[in-house]
Amino acid sequence: TMVAKAMGASQIITTVGSTSHREASLALGANVAILYRDEDFAAAVQKATDGRGVDVILDIIAGDYVARNFQAAAMEGRILQVSALKGAAKDLDLWPMIGKHLTLIGSTLRPRSNKEKAAIIAEMEQRLWPHIEAGRVRPQIDRTFALRAARDAHELIDSGTHMGKIVLTTDALVRV
């Protein structure tokens, strides 16, 4: 949310799993936060945009969300698929994507070369770092755990109740 706002997004719509996450999302700058467990997010996006849809969707879920992303997107919108937590999209109707002239982009850093990763880091440093220095973008840390409590950190992740990053700390640097 903070990055989108810092980069000039005029309307930010998020999907969240609880009312506490909704409040946090709105406090961070979202204009609308949709409870995806209670609402059809594609219909809620259309309502929030007066039927226009959104220009950019950043999705980590995939699965059945892909078709709903097509519905939520504006004409000539872009959908950035950066993970697939729900796995493959099954029985996907591509006509809504074709009819709206949507661009679906898949991306992950894992298979990229170190040179490509360095170029991405350099661009992010140039474009994003001034916003971090100015305080417009701030890391949101939910909790910090000692490395020996990694199991507790994973339990918090699995609970889905955290809001922000979970950080593991060490007492000393470990050299391998």
C-alpha positions, 0 to 999 in steps of 0.5 A: 500500500505504501509503495503504491501510494509513493509511486503515485497510485491515485486509488488503492484497493486491498483485499484483507482477511479480517477487520483488524487487517482492514483497519491496518490497511486503511491506516497505511493508505488504502482507499478501500479494503475488501474483506475477501472472506465476506465479499466477492472482491471482483464485485466490490472492486467494480462497485468501488470504481463505479464499474471501471475496474482497476488498472493494476492488480498485484496477486500472490494467490492465483487459483480461482482468483485469476478469473476474478482478477479478470473481472476486477481489472479495467480495460487494458489493465495489468495483472502481476502474478508474483506467486501462486499460493492457491496453485493453478487456475483450472477451467479458466475462461480467457475471453474476459482477458482477451475482451478487456485487452488485459496484460497478465505478467508472471514474475519471480526473482528465484530463476533470475541471474545475479546480474538481473537481480542486481539491476532490479535492486539498483532500480528499486534503490533509485526509485523507492529509496527516496520514499523510504528515506522520507518516511513515506514507505516504512517496513511494517514489522509485526514481531521479532523472534530469536532464531531459536524461536523459529517454530513460534514464528512459523506458527504465527505465520500459519495463524494468519493473524500477523500484520507485517513482517516477522523477523528472526534475529541472531545473537551473532553472525554465523559464518558458514 
